Amino acid sequence: MLVSSGSRSAALAACAALLLATAACGEDAGEDPVTTQVRLYGTDGNMQNSFVNEFSERSGLLDGMKGTTPLTPLSEEFKERLRSVNPRLSDYLYAAETYDAVAISALAAQLAGSTAPADIAKQINGVTNTGQRCDTIEQCLEIARDGGDIEYRGISITRGGFTEAGEPSTASYATLHFGQDEQLDNGKTEFLGAGDESAASTAAPPRAKRESNAVNRESGAPLKLGELLPRTGDLALAYPPMAAGAELALREINEAGGVLGEPVEWVKGDDGTSPTVAKATVAKHIQDEVHVIIGAGASGVSRAVLPDVVAAGLILFSPSNTDAGLSTIDDGGLYFRTAPSDLLQGRALADVMLRDGADKIVLVARKDSYGEGLQEHVRAELERAGHGADRVKLLTYEPPADADAPPVDFSAGAAEIKEYDADGVLIIGFAESAQVIEAIVAAGVELRH
């Protein structure tokens, strides 16, 4: 527990242990009011085991922090398959979504009998809807090669298929808790479903082409997938599970015979959690004639590169974009995602905080489409539950422009939180949000553990 020092700190600590709600302990202690303890909350960008490595020192700041993330209950068998790719894997965030993005792209190309992005795009929603159900890449490829319609139910796509907007109609969220060792306590993880299966698309895709030597020769195979994942930058802490999911799917596709008679190719690339880095990677992918780009990691980065991708006639397929505004963005029918919209996560986060009894809540967000978008959805859900503007405060911070940028300076915002006397603070950010938490503590805010 982080307690400010003072001449009577020992006495006050003893009093707090006995009477947390009292304002005084004897005559002397009456001079100092009891400090409100603040519970920390996080989101998918920082609720990971690797987040602890972003702090200047291991000081127990994450003990008791809780939050939500899009996460499907993963079987031990799937985790073992991921660890066969990366034995040191400690997190699984977006591993399933990345696996499914690669799998769906491959299946759509096989059904289309073509590697042309426009042909693949017309099949993607249909891969997840109104066909013969199949649960593995191998099984689905077998049906697709025979010209059959499929309904893929993989790792993250388990209930409803894609909507007309090219995103999941249903999702699973996990409520996560950091324990005393500053690692996620899996024993406390809770899962809840969200979304509506009736929102899934019912539009019939073009008729599948049965595989033949002639079809394969004219298809443009091999299918090339371009990586646009956060190898570096503030979202790099999420890269290991995403990379493992992509590599596992690619391996299983090619072990099952590949697509259109050829092994699928993976062209590496970094989005850098930076529009500048990502744009350079996209330009390289266009030059290398990839067909589908898997990424970007951050919603704001996808927004920045999408015009370039669409102008080149390629597909952008993200496993981790959650910005709700991307559902209606002008994408020419070429943008898809396996991650659910933050409209759903906003409800989950508000529910977690309200169940804890949080009364005065501060919502801190990185200033980009992901941070401010999710912040607004949480605010709206809190307001719907009766928490008006008098009990909710909104703050933002500028995220670093690149890896060489100076650390986030959140001292002014931290002082506002201290003065506001909040009892709940939600941090919506990536790796850099560790600096925000350190600033809040440096301002004298006492965290609840």
C-alpha positions as CSV (number, residue, x, y, z in Angstrom):
1,M,0.0,0.0,0.0
2,L,1.4,3.4,-0.9
3,V,1.0,5.8,2.1
4,S,2.4,9.4,2.2
5,S,4.9,10.0,4.9
6,G,4.5,12.4,7.9
7,S,5.3,12.8,11.5
8,R,2.4,10.7,12.6
9,S,2.4,8.2,9.7
10,A,2.8,5.2,12.0
11,A,-0.1,6.3,14.2
12,L,-2.3,7.0,11.2
13,A,-1.5,3.7,9.7
14,A,-2.6,1.9,12.9
15,C,-5.8,3.9,12.9
16,A,-6.5,3.1,9.3
17,A,-6.2,-0.6,10.0
18,L,-8.9,-0.4,12.6
19,L,-11.2,2.3,11.3
20,L,-10.8,2.9,7.6
21,A,-13.9,5.1,7.5
22,T,-13.0,7.4,10.4
23,A,-11.6,10.9,9.9
24,A,-9.6,10.9,13.0
25,C,-7.8,8.8,15.6
26,G,-7.5,10.7,18.9
27,E,-7.1,14.4,19.2
28,D,-3.9,14.8,17.3
29,A,-4.9,12.7,14.3
30,G,-8.0,14.9,13.7
31,E,-5.8,17.4,12.0
32,D,-5.2,15.1,9.0
33,P,-8.2,13.8,6.9
34,V,-8.2,10.2,5.8
35,T,-7.0,9.9,2.1
36,T,-9.4,8.3,-0.3
37,Q,-7.9,5.1,-1.7
38,V,-8.2,4.8,-5.5
39,R,-8.8,1.6,-7.4
40,L,-7.0,1.4,-10.7
41,Y,-8.7,0.0,-13.8
42,G,-7.2,-0.9,-17.2
43,T,-8.2,-2.1,-20.7
44,D,-6.8,-4.4,-23.4
45,G,-3.8,-2.1,-24.1
46,N,-2.3,-2.6,-20.6
47,M,-4.0,-5.6,-18.9
48,Q,-1.2,-8.0,-19.7
49,N,1.5,-9.8,-17.7
50,S,4.2,-8.0,-19.6
51,F,2.9,-4.6,-18.5
52,V,4.9,-4.7,-15.3
53,N,8.1,-4.5,-17.4
54,E,7.1,-0.9,-18.4
55,F,7.5,0.5,-14.9
56,S,10.8,2.1,-13.7
57,E,10.9,-0.4,-10.9
58,R,8.8,-3.2,-9.5
59,S,7.0,-1.3,-6.7
60,G,3.7,-3.1,-6.4
61,L,1.7,-0.5,-8.3
62,L,-0.3,-3.1,-10.3
63,D,-1.4,-5.1,-7.2
64,G,-5.2,-4.9,-7.3
65,M,-5.6,-3.3,-10.7
66,K,-8.4,-4.8,-12.7
67,G,-9.9,-4.3,-16.1
68,T,-11.4,-5.9,-19.2
69,T,-10.2,-7.1,-22.5
70,P,-11.7,-8.9,-25.5
71,L,-10.7,-12.5,-24.7
72,T,-12.2,-15.8,-25.6
73,P,-11.8,-18.6,-23.0
74,L,-8.8,-20.5,-24.6
75,S,-8.4,-24.2,-24.3
76,E,-5.2,-25.6,-22.9
77,E,-4.8,-27.4,-26.1
78,F,-4.8,-24.2,-28.1
79,K,-2.4,-22.6,-25.6
80,E,0.0,-25.5,-26.0
81,R,-0.1,-25.1,-29.8
82,L,0.8,-21.4,-29.3
83,R,3.6,-22.3,-27.0
84,S,4.9,-24.7,-29.6
85,V,5.5,-21.6,-31.7
86,N,6.8,-19.4,-28.8
87,P,7.7,-21.4,-25.6
88,R,8.2,-18.2,-23.6
89,L,4.7,-16.9,-24.2
90,S,3.2,-15.3,-21.1
91,D,0.1,-13.5,-22.5
92,Y,-2.6,-14.6,-25.0
93,L,-4.2,-11.2,-25.8
94,Y,-5.4,-11.2,-29.4
95,A,-3.6,-14.5,-30.2
96,A,-6.9,-16.1,-31.1
97,E,-8.1,-13.1,-33.1
98,T,-4.8,-13.0,-35.1
99,Y,-5.1,-16.8,-35.7
100,D,-8.6,-16.3,-37.0
101,A,-7.8,-13.3,-39.2
102,V,-5.1,-15.3,-41.0
103,A,-7.4,-18.4,-41.2
104,I,-10.4,-16.5,-42.6
105,S,-8.2,-14.7,-45.2
106,A,-6.9,-18.1,-46.4
107,L,-10.3,-19.7,-46.5
108,A,-11.8,-16.7,-48.4
109,A,-9.0,-17.0,-51.1
110,Q,-9.6,-20.7,-51.4
111,L,-13.4,-20.2,-51.9
112,A,-12.8,-17.4,-54.3
113,G,-10.4,-19.5,-56.4
114,S,-8.3,-16.3,-56.6
115,T,-5.7,-14.2,-54.8
116,A,-7.2,-11.0,-56.1
117,P,-8.1,-8.9,-53.0
118,A,-11.4,-7.8,-54.4
119,D,-12.4,-11.5,-54.9
120,I,-11.2,-12.4,-51.5
121,A,-13.1,-9.5,-49.8
122,K,-16.4,-10.7,-51.3
123,Q,-16.0,-14.1,-49.5
124,I,-14.7,-13.0,-46.1
125,N,-18.1,-12.3,-44.4
126,G,-19.5,-15.5,-45.9
127,V,-16.7,-17.6,-44.5
128,T,-18.2,-17.1,-41.0
129,N,-21.9,-17.4,-42.0
130,T,-24.6,-19.7,-43.4
131,G,-22.6,-22.6,-44.6
132,Q,-21.5,-26.0,-43.4
133,R,-20.0,-25.6,-40.0
134,C,-16.3,-26.4,-39.6
135,D,-14.1,-25.9,-36.6
136,T,-10.5,-26.4,-37.8
137,I,-8.5,-25.0,-40.7
138,E,-7.9,-28.4,-42.2
139,Q,-11.6,-29.3,-42.1
140,C,-12.7,-26.0,-43.6
141,L,-10.1,-26.1,-46.4
142,E,-11.3,-29.5,-47.4
143,I,-14.9,-28.3,-47.8
144,A,-13.7,-25.2,-49.6
145,R,-11.6,-27.1,-52.1
146,D,-14.6,-29.1,-53.0
147,G,-16.6,-25.9,-53.7
148,G,-18.7,-26.1,-50.6
149,D,-20.0,-23.1,-48.5
150,I,-18.5,-23.0,-45.0
151,E,-19.3,-21.5,-41.6
152,Y,-16.0,-21.2,-39.9
153,R,-16.1,-21.4,-36.1
154,G,-12.5,-21.1,-35.0
155,I,-10.9,-19.8,-31.8
156,S,-12.4,-16.3,-31.3
157,I,-15.3,-16.6,-33.8
158,T,-17.4,-19.1,-31.8
159,R,-21.0,-17.9,-31.7
160,G,-22.1,-15.4,-34.3
161,G,-20.4,-14.7,-37.6
162,F,-19.4,-11.4,-39.2
163,T,-21.8,-8.5,-39.7
164,E,-22.1,-6.6,-43.0
165,A,-19.4,-4.2,-41.7
166,G,-16.9,-7.1,-41.6
167,E,-16.6,-7.5,-37.9
168,P,-17.8,-10.0,-35.2
169,S,-21.5,-9.8,-34.3
170,T,-20.7,-11.3,-30.9
171,A,-17.7,-11.2,-28.6
172,S,-16.3,-12.5,-25.3
173,Y,-14.8,-10.3,-22.7
174,A,-12.7,-11.2,-19.7
175,T,-12.4,-9.3,-16.4
176,L,-8.8,-9.5,-15.3
177,H,-7.1,-8.9,-12.0
178,F,-3.5,-8.2,-11.1
179,G,-2.3,-10.1,-8.0
180,Q,0.3,-9.3,-5.4
181,D,3.0,-10.6,-7.7
182,E,1.9,-8.0,-10.4
183,Q,0.9,-10.8,-12.7
184,L,-2.7,-11.6,-13.7
185,D,-4.5,-13.9,-11.3
186,N,-6.1,-16.5,-13.7
187,G,-8.2,-17.9,-10.8
188,K,-10.1,-14.6,-10.7
189,T,-10.7,-14.2,-14.4
190,E,-14.4,-14.0,-15.4
191,F,-15.8,-14.2,-18.9
192,L,-18.9,-12.6,-20.2
193,G,-20.5,-12.6,-23.6
194,A,-21.7,-9.6,-25.6
195,G,-23.3,-8.7,-28.9
196,D,-26.2,-10.2,-30.9
197,E,-26.0,-13.2,-33.2
198,S,-28.9,-11.8,-35.2
199,A,-26.6,-9.0,-36.4
200,A,-24.6,-11.4,-38.4
201,S,-24.7,-11.0,-42.2
202,T,-27.2,-13.2,-44.1
203,A,-26.0,-12.0,-47.6
204,A,-24.9,-14.9,-49.8
205,P,-21.3,-14.7,-51.0
206,P,-20.4,-15.5,-54.6
207,R,-20.5,-19.2,-55.4
208,A,-17.3,-21.0,-54.4
209,K,-15.0,-22.3,-57.1
210,R,-14.1,-25.9,-56.8
211,E,-10.4,-26.4,-56.9
212,S,-8.9,-27.7,-60.1
213,N,-5.5,-27.4,-61.9
214,A,-7.0,-24.8,-64.2
215,V,-8.4,-22.7,-61.3
216,N,-5.1,-22.9,-59.4
217,R,-3.1,-21.8,-62.5
218,E,-5.3,-18.8,-63.0
219,S,-5.6,-17.9,-59.3
220,G,-2.4,-15.9,-58.9
221,A,-1.2,-18.2,-56.1
222,P,0.7,-18.2,-53.9
223,L,-1.4,-16.1,-51.5
224,K,0.7,-13.4,-49.9
225,L,-0.1,-12.1,-46.4
226,G,1.7,-8.9,-45.3
227,E,2.4,-8.4,-41.6
228,L,1.5,-5.0,-40.1
229,L,1.7,-5.8,-36.4
230,P,3.3,-3.9,-33.5
231,R,6.8,-5.4,-33.4
232,T,7.9,-2.0,-31.9
233,G,6.3,1.0,-30.2
234,D,3.9,1.4,-27.3
235,L,1.8,-1.6,-28.3
236,A,4.8,-3.9,-28.7
237,L,3.9,-5.6,-25.4
238,A,1.0,-7.2,-27.3
239,Y,3.2,-8.5,-30.2
240,P,4.3,-11.9,-28.9
241,P,0.8,-13.5,-28.6
242,M,-0.3,-11.9,-31.9
243,A,2.8,-13.1,-33.7
244,A,2.3,-16.6,-32.2
245,G,-1.3,-16.7,-33.4
246,A,-0.3,-15.7,-36.9
247,E,2.6,-18.1,-37.2
248,L,0.5,-21.0,-35.8
249,A,-2.4,-20.4,-38.3
250,L,0.1,-20.1,-41.2
251,R,1.8,-23.4,-40.2
252,E,-1.5,-25.2,-39.9
253,I,-2.8,-23.8,-43.3
254,N,0.4,-25.0,-45.1
255,E,0.4,-28.4,-43.3
256,A,-3.1,-28.8,-44.6
257,G,-2.0,-28.3,-48.2
258,G,-1.9,-24.5,-48.4
259,V,-4.2,-22.4,-50.5
260,L,-4.9,-22.9,-54.2
261,G,-2.2,-25.5,-54.5
262,E,0.6,-23.4,-53.0
263,P,1.9,-22.7,-49.5
264,V,0.7,-19.3,-48.2
265,E,3.6,-16.8,-47.8
266,W,4.1,-14.4,-44.9
267,V,5.8,-11.1,-45.6
268,K,7.1,-9.6,-42.4
269,G,6.5,-5.9,-41.4
270,D,6.2,-3.6,-38.4
271,D,3.5,-1.0,-37.8
272,G,5.7,0.5,-35.0
273,T,2.5,1.7,-33.2
274,S,3.2,4.7,-35.4
275,P,1.4,6.0,-38.6
276,T,4.8,7.0,-40.1
277,V,6.3,3.5,-39.6
278,A,3.1,1.8,-40.7
279,K,2.8,3.8,-43.9
280,A,6.3,2.9,-44.9
281,T,5.6,-0.8,-44.2
282,V,2.4,-0.6,-46.3
283,A,4.3,1.0,-49.2
284,K,6.7,-1.9,-49.0
285,H,3.9,-4.5,-49.0
286,I,2.3,-2.8,-52.0
287,Q,5.7,-3.0,-53.8
288,D,5.9,-6.7,-52.8
289,E,2.4,-7.4,-54.2
290,V,0.9,-8.8,-51.1
291,H,-2.9,-9.5,-51.2
292,V,-4.0,-9.1,-47.6
293,I,-2.4,-7.0,-44.9
294,I,-2.8,-8.4,-41.4
295,G,-3.0,-5.4,-39.0
296,A,-2.5,-2.8,-37.9
297,G,-2.3,-3.3,-34.1
298,A,-3.7,0.1,-33.0
299,S,-7.0,1.5,-34.3
300,G,-5.4,4.9,-35.0
301,V,-2.7,3.4,-37.1
302,S,-5.2,1.5,-39.2
303,R,-7.1,4.8,-39.7
304,A,-3.9,6.4,-40.9
305,V,-2.9,3.7,-43.4
306,L,-6.4,2.6,-44.7
307,P,-6.5,5.2,-47.5
308,D,-3.2,3.9,-48.8
309,V,-4.4,0.3,-48.6
310,V,-7.7,1.0,-50.3
311,A,-6.0,3.1,-53.0
312,A,-3.8,0.0,-53.8
313,G,-6.9,-2.3,-53.8
314,L,-5.6,-4.4,-51.0
315,I,-7.4,-5.8,-47.9
316,L,-6.6,-4.6,-44.4
317,F,-7.6,-7.2,-41.8
318,S,-6.9,-6.3,-38.2
319,P,-7.0,-8.7,-35.3
320,S,-7.0,-6.0,-32.6
321,N,-8.7,-2.7,-33.8
322,T,-11.6,-1.9,-31.5
323,D,-12.4,1.8,-32.4
324,A,-16.2,1.7,-32.9
325,G,-15.9,4.4,-35.6
326,L,-14.1,1.9,-37.9
327,S,-17.5,0.1,-38.4
328,T,-18.6,2.9,-40.7
329,I,-15.4,4.2,-42.1
330,D,-15.1,4.5,-45.9
331,D,-13.2,1.4,-46.8
332,G,-14.4,0.3,-50.2
333,G,-15.4,-3.0,-48.7
334,L,-11.7,-3.8,-48.0
335,Y,-11.4,-3.4,-44.2
336,F,-12.2,-6.3,-41.8
337,R,-11.4,-7.1,-38.1
338,T,-11.8,-10.0,-35.8
339,A,-11.7,-7.8,-32.7
340,P,-15.0,-6.5,-31.4
341,S,-16.1,-2.9,-31.3
342,D,-15.5,-0.8,-28.2
343,L,-19.2,-0.2,-28.0
344,L,-19.2,-3.6,-26.3
345,Q,-16.1,-3.1,-24.1
346,G,-17.5,0.2,-22.8
347,R,-20.4,-1.6,-21.3
348,A,-18.2,-4.2,-19.7
349,L,-15.8,-1.6,-18.2
350,A,-18.6,0.5,-16.7
351,D,-20.2,-2.7,-15.2
352,V,-16.9,-3.7,-13.5
353,M,-16.4,-0.2,-11.9
354,L,-20.0,0.1,-10.8
355,R,-20.0,-3.4,-9.3
356,D,-17.0,-2.3,-7.2
357,G,-19.0,0.7,-5.9
358,A,-16.9,3.4,-7.5
359,D,-18.5,6.8,-7.0
360,K,-16.2,9.5,-8.3
361,I,-14.5,8.2,-11.4
362,V,-11.8,9.6,-13.6
363,L,-11.4,8.2,-17.2
364,V,-7.9,8.8,-18.5
365,A,-7.2,8.1,-22.2
366,R,-4.4,8.4,-24.6
367,K,-5.4,11.1,-27.2
368,D,-6.2,9.0,-30.3
369,S,-9.2,7.3,-31.8
370,Y,-8.8,4.2,-29.6
371,G,-8.4,6.0,-26.3
372,E,-10.9,8.8,-26.8
373,G,-13.4,6.6,-28.5
374,L,-13.4,4.0,-25.6
375,Q,-13.4,6.8,-23.1
376,E,-16.6,8.2,-24.6
377,H,-18.3,4.8,-24.7
378,V,-17.5,4.2,-21.0
379,R,-18.7,7.7,-20.1
380,A,-22.0,7.1,-21.9
381,E,-22.5,3.8,-20.1
382,L,-21.8,5.4,-16.7
383,E,-24.2,8.2,-17.5
384,R,-26.9,5.7,-18.5
385,A,-26.4,4.0,-15.1
386,G,-26.9,7.4,-13.3
387,H,-23.3,8.7,-13.1
388,G,-23.6,12.2,-14.5
389,A,-20.9,14.8,-15.2
390,D,-20.7,15.6,-11.5
391,R,-19.2,12.2,-10.8
392,V,-17.2,11.5,-13.9
393,K,-14.1,13.4,-14.9
394,L,-12.4,13.0,-18.4
395,L,-8.7,13.5,-18.9
396,T,-6.4,12.8,-21.9
397,Y,-2.7,12.7,-22.5
398,E,-0.5,12.9,-25.7
399,P,1.0,9.5,-26.4
400,P,4.6,9.4,-27.6
401,A,5.0,10.0,-31.3
402,D,7.7,7.3,-31.6
403,A,10.2,5.3,-29.6
404,D,12.6,8.3,-29.4
405,A,10.0,10.7,-27.9
406,P,10.3,11.9,-24.3
407,P,8.2,10.1,-21.6
408,V,4.6,11.1,-21.1
409,D,4.3,14.0,-18.7
410,F,1.0,13.5,-16.8
411,S,1.9,15.6,-13.7
412,A,-0.8,18.1,-14.3
413,G,-3.5,15.5,-14.9
414,A,-2.3,13.6,-11.8
415,A,-2.7,16.7,-9.7
416,E,-6.3,17.1,-11.0
417,I,-7.0,13.5,-10.0
418,K,-5.7,14.2,-6.5
419,E,-7.8,17.3,-6.1
420,Y,-10.9,15.6,-7.5
421,D,-10.7,13.0,-4.7
422,A,-11.6,10.1,-7.0
423,D,-12.1,6.6,-5.8
424,G,-11.8,4.9,-9.3
425,V,-9.4,5.7,-12.1
426,L,-9.5,4.0,-15.5
427,I,-6.4,4.2,-17.6
428,I,-7.0,3.6,-21.3
429,G,-3.6,3.3,-23.0
430,F,-0.7,1.1,-24.1
431,A,2.7,0.6,-22.6
432,E,3.2,4.3,-22.0
433,S,0.3,4.3,-19.5
434,A,2.8,3.0,-16.9
435,Q,4.2,6.5,-16.8
436,V,0.7,7.8,-16.2
437,I,0.2,5.5,-13.2
438,E,3.6,6.5,-11.8
439,A,2.7,10.2,-12.1
440,I,-0.6,9.6,-10.3
441,V,1.3,8.0,-7.4
442,A,3.9,10.7,-7.4
443,A,1.1,13.3,-7.0
444,G,0.2,11.6,-3.6
445,V,-2.8,9.6,-4.8
446,E,-3.0,6.4,-2.6
447,L,-3.8,3.3,-4.5
448,R,-6.1,0.6,-3.2
449,H,-4.5,-2.9,-3.2
